Amino acid sequence: MATTVLASIGDHGALNAPLPPGLPAVWIDRDLSWLDFNERVLAEALDERTPLLERAKFLAIFTSNLDEFFMKRQAVLRNGTTDAQRALLQQVRDKLLPSLRRQAECYRRIIIPGLAEHGVFLRSWSELTPRQQEEGSKYFKSEVSPALTPLVIDPVHPFPFLSNLSTSLVFRLRDVARDESMFARVKVPGILKQWIFLESDLAPGQKLLVSLYEVIRGNLHTLYSGMEISNVTMVRITRDAEVEIDDDLATDFRAIVKEQIRQRRYEPVVRLEFGPDADPAIREMLRARFDLAPVDLYEMQEEVDYTSLFELLALPIPSLRDHEWTPLWPASIPKGATAIFAAMQAGDLLVHHPYESFDASVEHFISAAADDPQTVSIKMTAYRIGDDTPFVKSLIRAAERGKQVACVMEIKARFDEERNLHWAAELERAGAHVTFGVSGLKTHGKTALVVRKEARGLRCYVHIGTGNYHVKTARLYADVGLFTCDSRITENVVNLFHYLTGHADQPNCNSLLVAPLTMRPRMLDLIRREIQNKRAGQPARIIAKMNQLEDPEMIEALCEASEAGVPIDLIIRGFCCLRPGVPGRTENIRIRSIIGRFLEHSRIFYFANGKQDPAEGEYYIGSADWMFRNLSKRIEVVTPVWAAGPKQRLWEILYTCLHDQREAWVLEPDGKYVQLRPEPGAIGPEAAGTHQTLMDLALARAKF
């Protein structure tokens, strides 16, 4: 029955929401689909076409992704009250265990021996020579031991606090003189380097690395002199990160968020990972202490934390990494202090990162406005902006020069709350206006507004993007952004900022699609228009590129369009709750995922609108996936793209993704993803893949 299939929707995953009738037959569970996505990430590490150090990187990304999954979702699954919810928790585990085994096998059979072939040796303490152990012990004494706090676990001492994602050595300790036994714990400091270079007994050109936890393990006896140490067990802890706050009644919102950050540190434990040969008594002691079930415990065959492999990317072996890519100066943006404004006056501009430089376009836009004497005001949203951000520096510089500066800072951006609170305080100190958006809604839109005083009066310039204003992730995430001074859009953006910084029922936006107000109904209308065009015998087609697809109402609309015969292509990197190819429902829907060196993050929407030529169709870009939280619980901004040049660029991206047979995976009707392989003699994106093709196109464009 339809009511037995549940949708995981909302910021906190309301698993008790039954699906509408008709959807269960085409529905894929969100959490299981997310595990499929992470399996595709792991496949990059297993793919022999991927350079060796990049394979190590993908092992680390797989773990980092999984950490976030457990922090966000595991408590939701564990707190389920129905049989279906409890069964899903076991399904997640059953699906994950084979992936963890493949990760360990890749590390053991590919990464370690592969690096050894290039003179880089990863060794445990027991594999070191006496001279190497002596060198490691000297390093431990000077660089590690002062940072450690050896503890014991017994009735006399309080149980030590284990912080989220921390790794510890837990072991048996015996005081021979007193004939007493107890447990002890030493935390592996995450702030220190996780891989230590040793130089003894090596041939010229060779490198030897030992993990920090192995060096600590080899020197535990120096921390507990006179004690017998046995059954040393590696353990890693994961805590829930979903702390609920009620901002509707908050009188001091900053204080509420700070309290949320504090509470997160003490949230319940949701997962324990144990290293090889874990002591059963230690495992049971920790399981009981944190009130976990066996389903929450994971026995790791090799490492308990593969994120330390990120450090290996610094090894000076270019042949084992992807070839270096330096984002190019956008051909559409002339160099010069204020040349970007003249370029925008000549027509709308579209930039595509990281193929084109984020620094030379988006960051330059704000920096140039801060220094421009004609600038009257700068306003922008900020969701994740990172450390040492040039955007805040530019806004501070503008405020100090007397320009009006307003920043809508989202201080509820998960795991970025403290950083955003810091930047909010810095901006206020410089005289900028900082607001925290609309009560009850996260501000996720990526929008910046510059107002200049020109000869004919005030003129507005706008950037609307799909990615965060974050200079570091802009080099890794594939995103697009539109620069425009078209009044049909800029007037909407002015109204949007009035809404975000002031107080109104809703902004007056007739061109922009703004969630949670107009985006959902407008997107549904666009889908229904394609249905009408198909029934009228006119060209109809939908292409939607996004990170996730989960919203039941949008999925139902896509099913109706498929039933009407509208061809639909969905390019969805992450989890997708829609099953394609179901007879009578989704036969006209094709779904693919692109996984490669860059993270596909752009949201692009195409509707044929009765036009055969893709260049004449309708295009939209923006910040929102088709998820319940994005369409109903966040401030999101999607803009139409009207100019011919930017539309052609967007079609270039979609065409490349749809013809990729190198980095693409296709979702089959059985709910499984199949990795495509280029046919013999294939050329273009079919052979090179999306990312290499777009790099080649960017280079070719830069020559003219």
Buried (B, 14 or more C-beta within 10 A) or exposed (E): EEEEBBBBBBBBBEBEBBBBEEBBBBBBBBBBBBBBBBBBBBBBBBBEEBBBBBBBBBBBBBBBBBBBBBBBBBBBBBEBEEEEBBEBBEBBBEBBEEBBEBBBEBBEEBBBEBBEEBBBBBBEBEEBBEEBBEBBBEBBEEBBBEEBEBBBBEEEEEEBEBEBBBBBBBBBBBBEEEEEBBBBBBBBBBEEBBBBEBEBEBEEEEBBBBBBBBBBBBBBEBBBEEBEBEBBBBBBBBBBBBBEEEBEEBEEBBEBBBEBBEEBEEBEBBBBBBBEEBBEEBBEBBBEEBEBEEBBBBBBEBBBBBBBBBBBBEBEBEEBBBEEBEBBBBBBBEEEEBEBBEBBEEBBBBBBBBBBBBBBBBBBBBBBBBEBEBBBBBBBBBBBBBEEBBBBBBBBBBBEEEBBBBBBBBBBBBEBBEBBBEBBEBBBEBBBBBBBBBEEBBBBBBBBBBBBBEEEEEBBBBBBBBBBBBBBBBBEBBBBBBBBBBEEBBBBBBBBBBBBBEEEEEBEBEBBBBBBBBBBEBBBEBBBBBBEBBEEEBBBBBBBBBBBBBBBBBBBBBBBBBBBEBBBBBBBBBBBBBBBBBEEBBBBBBBBBBBBBBBBBBBBBBBBBBBEEBEEBBBBBBBBBBBBBBBBBBBBBBBBBBBEEBBEBBBBBBBBBBBBBBBBBBBEBEBEBEBBEBEEEBEBBBBBBBBBBBBBBBEEBEEE
